[in-house]
Amino acid sequence: MSDAAVAPASEPRGGLHHTVDDENIAILVERFYAAVQKHPTLGPVFNPRLEGRWDRHMSQMKDFWSSVLLRSGRYSGYPLGAHFGVPGMAPERFDDWLVLFRQTLDELYEPPYADAIHTMAQQFAQRFTGALFGQER
């Protein structure tokens, strides 16, 4: 992936996307958060916090990842702020989040794209844990 927008949309080869676009970002977010809701450690953190608001959260996350990956500018907000004071939030949950996110990426994207997106997610996790818990990852 480059500093500019990612390559234009195209059909997945072998079931894996070899580009990043808003359509497959939406699939990523939907699959990932469906798995989060069922996850043994992430579900208990996210579900009470987002009860009745999952659709809104997923819409925001689609905009967030579109802004990060495609530089669409669709997201405006302060994502870190939403994570302060969340019951059950702990540094270990970021590890769980990253593992589950990587699994979802590997189901959707060819390795170079999955790797690049995961690297960005790791950077966010590092910043968040540093800000929330004063820890470097």
Phi, psi and omega per residue, in radians:
M1 nan 2.584 -3.088
S2 -1.916 -3.130 3.097
D3 -1.214 -0.434 3.118
A4 -1.520 -3.053 3.110
A5 -1.035 2.645 -3.135
V6 -1.291 2.839 -3.104
A7 -0.881 2.667 -3.132
P8 -1.082 2.823 -3.098
A9 -1.091 2.553 3.018
S10 -2.699 2.922 -3.108
E11 -1.219 2.513 3.109
P12 -1.188 2.483 3.030
R13 -1.692 2.318 3.095
G14 1.010 0.478 3.121
G15 1.482 -0.144 -3.123
L16 -1.910 2.407 3.121
H17 -1.316 2.429 3.076
H18 -2.001 0.343 2.969
T19 -2.546 2.952 3.069
V20 -2.102 2.229 3.095
D21 -2.534 3.016 -3.093
D22 -1.073 -0.560 -3.135
E23 -1.136 -0.826 -3.125
N24 -1.413 -0.345 2.960
I25 -1.126 -0.722 3.103
A26 -1.070 -0.741 3.106
I27 -1.100 -0.768 3.108
L28 -0.975 -0.917 -3.094
V29 -1.088 -0.774 -3.118
E30 -1.123 -0.792 3.131
R31 -1.156 -0.763 -3.095
F32 -1.096 -0.867 -3.083
Y33 -1.284 -0.407 2.979
A34 -1.128 -0.700 3.099
A35 -1.225 -0.669 3.102
V36 -1.010 -0.769 -3.088
Q37 -1.059 -0.501 -3.116
K38 -1.695 -0.151 -3.034
H39 -1.195 2.431 -3.070
P40 -1.146 -0.471 3.116
T41 -1.906 -0.520 -3.130
L42 -1.444 -0.667 3.126
G43 -0.928 -0.854 -3.138
P44 -1.121 -0.346 3.079
V45 -1.498 -0.847 -3.050
F46 -1.362 -0.748 -2.993
N47 -1.029 -0.855 3.125
P48 -1.119 -0.633 -3.100
R49 -1.193 -0.597 -3.016
L50 -1.937 0.181 3.138
E51 -0.951 2.220 -3.121
G52 1.346 -0.028 -3.092
R53 -2.243 0.220 -3.092
W54 -1.037 -0.751 -3.124
D55 -1.043 -0.768 3.123
R56 -1.103 -0.770 -3.139
H57 -1.070 -0.790 -3.116
M58 -1.146 -0.634 3.066
S59 -1.088 -0.756 3.105
Q60 -1.109 -0.703 -3.126
M61 -1.211 -0.585 3.038
K62 -1.106 -0.760 3.098
D63 -1.137 -0.721 3.133
F64 -1.037 -0.945 -3.087
W65 -1.192 -0.540 3.035
S66 -1.107 -0.721 3.123
S67 -1.169 -0.704 -3.138
V68 -1.221 -0.858 -2.983
L69 -1.506 -0.565 -3.084
L70 -1.971 -0.066 -3.093
R71 1.000 0.704 -3.074
S72 -1.312 -0.411 -3.115
G73 1.308 0.226 -3.083
R74 -1.310 -0.406 -3.106
Y75 -1.687 2.326 2.966
S76 -2.355 2.238 -3.116
G77 2.835 -3.016 -3.106
Y78 -2.225 1.497 -3.014
P79 -1.077 -0.573 3.136
L80 -1.076 -0.710 -3.081
G81 -0.969 -0.603 -3.126
A82 -1.208 -0.224 -3.063
H83 -1.707 -0.140 3.111
F84 -1.294 2.394 3.036
G85 1.237 0.299 3.125
V86 -1.406 2.116 3.105
P87 -1.015 2.321 3.121
G88 1.522 -0.137 3.123
M89 -1.245 2.215 -3.120
A90 -2.607 2.789 3.135
P91 -0.938 -0.623 -3.119
E92 -1.116 -0.499 3.132
R93 -1.158 -0.526 3.085
F94 -1.185 -0.622 3.046
D95 -1.102 -0.793 3.114
D96 -1.063 -0.762 -3.139
W97 -1.039 -0.811 -3.111
L98 -1.118 -0.702 3.121
V99 -1.100 -0.827 -3.128
L100 -1.161 -0.690 3.107
F101 -1.095 -0.758 3.127
R102 -1.080 -0.742 3.111
Q103 -1.033 -0.747 3.141
T104 -1.166 -0.750 3.089
L105 -1.023 -0.767 -3.104
D106 -1.141 -0.439 3.084
E107 -1.333 -0.364 -2.990
L108 -1.953 -0.608 -2.953
Y109 -2.099 2.608 2.991
E110 -1.105 2.692 -3.011
P111 -0.864 -0.780 -3.114
P112 -1.061 -0.628 3.136
Y113 -1.314 -0.770 3.090
A114 -1.029 -0.751 -3.141
D115 -1.087 -0.805 -3.099
A116 -1.138 -0.751 3.136
I117 -1.171 -0.702 3.133
H118 -1.122 -0.668 3.089
T119 -1.045 -0.743 3.089
M120 -1.097 -0.737 3.122
A121 -1.093 -0.705 3.103
Q122 -1.086 -0.674 3.123
Q123 -1.141 -0.719 3.068
F124 -1.104 -0.769 -3.138
A125 -1.060 -0.697 3.125
Q126 -1.125 -0.779 3.127
R127 -1.128 -0.742 -3.109
F128 -1.153 -0.807 -3.137
T129 -1.150 -0.595 3.074
G130 -1.114 -0.777 -3.113
A131 -1.276 -0.689 -3.065
L132 -1.402 -0.630 -2.989
F133 -2.205 0.029 -3.132
G134 1.141 0.508 -3.104
Q135 -2.102 2.491 2.984
E136 -1.603 2.508 3.119
R137 -1.770 nan nan
